[in-house]
Amino acid sequence: MAAKRFQTGFERLGRALDGVPDRVPFVTQMHEFAMRWAGVPPRRFYSDAEIFVSGLIKTAEDFDFDVPSLGYDVYSIEAEALGQPLLVRERQAPGIDMDAVLIENKRDLLRLKAPAPGTAGRMPFVLEVHRLYRERLGTKPVFQFCAPFTLATIVRGYINFIQDIYEDPGFARDLLDFLTEQVIAPWLMTQKRAFPEADTAVGADALCSPPMVNREIIEGFSIPYILRLRELCGLNVAVRNWWGDSHFEDVESFLELKLKVASGLIRAQDPDVAAVGPGVFKEFARRRGVALELGVGDVLLNQGPVEKIEKRIERYITEAAEGGRFILYLSSINFDTPPDHIRAAVSAIRKYGPYDR
């Protein structure tokens, strides 16, 4: 039943990647709000795959989303499997305890053991989520993972790792090699064996974003390891969630860096899109022959007012949807997002999004 309900939405998304669908499609980061809508506490919601997938689907149905966008606490999975403690708070997805880093001393890297891929931590939960999602929606999985740079900042501590990059780059690369080759790649390959029809893996790497990092760090300590995962896994590996475009010395040069790992789809989101203007991103995507995804920010979606949400969506569609190859992204619909704001956003997309209007 769910597969039939969302068939048009999945087809619309597929068409938007290379052409003009009937309407601008949209995706969401919705799992925290789905937890609230399901009325299930976080410890259970993020460990029981049946409740989790049912919650995503029910929320998407109730709010008339194009698709039930699959997302979870992606930044936690590999670090928890390595042994870093998990913090579970009310009203939020689980998160790694950043005060209990695994590598306080550089010698700790020698003692760190690679997790058993697919069985450590909540990896079994993720595999079951993918199985249920495929079973109920009829789509092949898109794997998700914590990208090497961000995972390094989690297990080492952000300040420590940045200092390593400048003071001991050899150690920083040793850590990235370990995480890439012995943690992330085996985990992706385990998922690939479980779902051989899947061909894409999307990494989460938000902590590798300006102004927290510069060009040298992105080029030397993030991009090479994402590309290495492509070689190791034989998957279409992509990272699309670097933000901070408005903080880079030149927006277009930052977009060129994104293009190296974006794999056919460039994403930018608020506050950067609001600051720079959607036309800059649309023109780049058009010129470079890739699809574009623009994100309406979580601050606006949470704080409103409704009129401002509608105006933002109208502007992004008006200035970036022409010619197709465009997707709208509702960023971080979290536990506290007012339901009326979500409904207003969906209504605005349906009002301004049709290509024949």
N, C-alpha and C positions, 0 to 999 in steps of 0.2 A: 504493500500500500504506500509506504513512504517513498519507495523508488519511483512509483508513478507520479506521486505528488510533486516531486522535485525534478522530474525529468526535464521539463522545459528550462528550469534554472541552470542545470548542468550543461544543457545544450547551448544556452545563451552564453555562458562563460566560455565554452569551447570556441564558439563562433567569434567572440570578442577578441580572442587572442590573435586572430589573423584576418578579421574582416569586420563587417557591420551586422550586428544582430538586430532583432526587432526593437530592443531597448537596451540602454546602458545597464549592464548587470552589476550587482554589488556583492561583496563578501564582507564578513565581519570577524572581529576577534571577540567571541561571544561566550566563552566557556565559564567565566566567572558569573556573568549574569544568568546563564543557564543553571548554574548551581543554586542561585537565589530563587529562580523561577520554579525549580524542582523542589525547593524546600528541604534540601539535603545538606548536612554539614560537610565542610571541605574534606575532612579525613576520609569519610566514606565516599563522597562524590569522586574524588581523585584516586580511588583504589578499586572501586567496583565498576568494571567496564560496562556492565548491563545498565546500571543506573546512569552512568556518564553518557553513553550514546543515546539512551532514551531521553535524557534531559536535553541534549543538543537538538534532537529531532523535534521534540515537543515544543521547545522554545521557537525554533524556526517556523514551525507550523502556526503557532499562536500569533506570531508577529509578521507572518507572510514574507519571510526571507526568501530570496532566490534559492539558496541552498543552506543546509546546516553546516556552516564552515567548521572544519575539524581543527581544533587547537586544544592544547593542554599546557601544563607547566613545563614547557620544552626545556627550559634552562636547568631544570632540576634532575632530569633523568640520568644522564651520564655521571654527574657529580655524586648523586646519591648512590649509584651503583658502585662507585669507587670507594664509598665509605664516608662521605661528608654528611654530617647530620642535616636532617630536614626540619624546617620550622613550619608548623601548621597553625595559622591564625584564623580567627573568625573572619568571614566576609572576603577572604582572599584565597587564591590558589596557593598550594604549598610553595615554599621557597627555600633555597639552601641557606643554612646558617653561615653567614659570611664572617662571623667572628670565630669560626672553628675551621680555619683553612687546613687543608691536608698537607700543604708544603710550607711550613713555617721556616724550615731550614732547607737549604738547597740539597743537603744529603737525603732529605725525605723522599726526593724523587727516586733514589735508588731502591728505597724500600716499598715504593708504591706498586701494587700489583694490579694488573689489568683485570677488570671485572669479567665474569663469565657472561659473554654476550647472550642476551635473551632471557637469562634467568636471574641476574643480579638485580637487587632493588625492585623498582616497579617496571622494569622492562617487560615482564609478562603482562602487566596491565596494558601497556601500549600495544603489544601484539594482539591482545584480545579486543582492544578498541578498534584496531584496523580490521580485524575479522568481522566484527559486528557491523561496522560502518559499511564494509563491502557487501555483506549479506543483506542489509536492509535498504541500502541505497543503490546497489548495483554498479558502483564505480570502483575503479582500481585505486589502491592506496597511493597517496603521496606521502612519503616518509618525511619525518622532521627530526632535526638533531640540533644540539648546541654546537655552534661552530668552534673551531679550535681556539681562536683568539679569545673569545668570551669565556670558553671553558677554562682556559689558562688563568684568566683573571679571577675566576671563581675558586679554583683549587689552590691558587697561590696568593690571592688577595690582589686587588687592583693596583694599589700603590706599589706593592712589592714587585709585581710583574712589570709595570712600566719602568721601575728602577732597573730591573734585570735587563730590559731591552737596551738601556743606555749604558749600564755599568758592566754587564756580563751577557752580551748578546748570544754567546755560545750556549750558555745555560738556558736562556729563553727559547732558543731553537731546539735544544734537547727536550724541553718540556713540550713544546708544540709537536715535535716528532712523535713523542710517546703518546700524546693525546690523539693525534691524527691517525697513527698507524696501529696502535694497540688498544685504543678505546673506541673511537668513533667509527673507523672503517669496519672493524669486526661487528659492531652493532648494526650498521647499515647492511652489511652482507647477511647477517642473521635475518633481518627483516626481508631482504630480497629473496632468501631461500624460502621464507614462509609465504611470500606473495610474489611469485616469479613474474607475474604479469605487470608488476609495477616497474616504472622506469625513471622516476623522479624523486629526488630528495632535496628538501628546502631547509637550509640552516638558519638558525637564529643567532645574530651577531650584533645586537644593538649596542653592546659596549665598545664596539669598534667604530664609533661614530664621532665626528667633530662636534664640539671642540675638544673632546676628551683625547682624541688622537689626531695625528697629522698625516700628510701624504706619505712620509717615509715609513711610518708604522704600518699604514694600510698596505703599502706596496711590499714591505719586507716581512711583515709578521702576520698578515691575514690572507691576502690573495694567494700566495704560493701554496698554502695548506688547504685551501678550498679546492684549488686546481689539483692538488695531490689526491684528494678524495675522489675526484672524477676518475683519475687513473686507477686507483686501487679498487674502486667499487663497480666500475662500468655502469654507473648511473648518471643521469642528467642532474648533477649536483649544482645547486644555485644558492646564493645568499642575496636577499632583496630588502632587508630591513635596516640597512644603514640609514641613519637620519642625520640631521645637522647640515643639510645642503646650504642653508643661509649663513652658516658659520665658516664655510670654506672660502679660501681666498678668491676662487673663481668657480661658480656653480657648474659651468659646463665641464671643467676639468674633473670635478668630483663625479659628475655623471659618467664621464669616460671611465673612471675607476669602477663605478658600479657596473658598467657594461661588461667588464671583464668577468664578472661572476654572476650576472643577473640571468643569463640563459633565456633571452628572448622577451623578458618582461621587466621593465624599469618601474620601481615604486618610489614615490616621494609622499610625505605626509606632513600634516600640520605639526608644529607651527611654521615649518619651512615653506609649504605651498602657499599659505596665507601671506607670508612675508615676501616671497619672491614672485608669486603669481603663477597660476596654472599654465599660462601660455608658454613660459620658458620650458617647462617640462614636456609639453605637447610638441613643441617645435623640435626639441632634441629627439624625442621618440620617433617623430615622423621622419626626420632626416636620417636617423640611424636604423630605421626599419624594424623597430621593436614595438611591442604593446606597452601601454602605460597604465599604471594603477596609482590613483591619487587617494590619499587618506584624509578623511575628515577627522579632526583631532578629538581625543577623549575629553579634553577640558571643555570644549564646546558642547559635546554630546552630553556631558554630565551637568554642566551649569546652565546651558541654554542661553537665552530663552528660545522657545520654539521658532519664533520668527527669524532669529539669527541662524539657526540650524538650516531652515529652509532656504534662506538667502545664500548661505555658503554652498549648499548643494546645487542650487540653481547656477551659481557662478561657475563652479567647477565643471558642470555638465556643459554649460553654454560655451565656455572657453576651451574645453579640452575634448569633447566627445566627437567633434566633427571628423568624418572619415572613418569612424570606428576604431578598433584596436584600443579600446578604453574600458577600464573597470574602475568602479568606485569602491573604496574601502572604508568601512565604518570602524575606526580604530578603538580598540579596548572598550567595548561595552561591558562595564564591570558591575560588580555587585550593587553599587549605589546609583547606577544610571536610571533616571526616572523612566518608567515604561512609556509615558506620553512623549518623551523626547525620541525614543526609538520609533514609535509609531509615526511621529512627524517626519523623521528622516526617511522612513520607507515610503510614506505618502509623497514626499517631495521627489524622490527618485522616480516613482511611478508617474508623477505629473510632468516632470521636465525631461525624463529619460528616453521616451519613445523617439525613434529616428524619423518617424513619419509625421511628427506633430508640426 
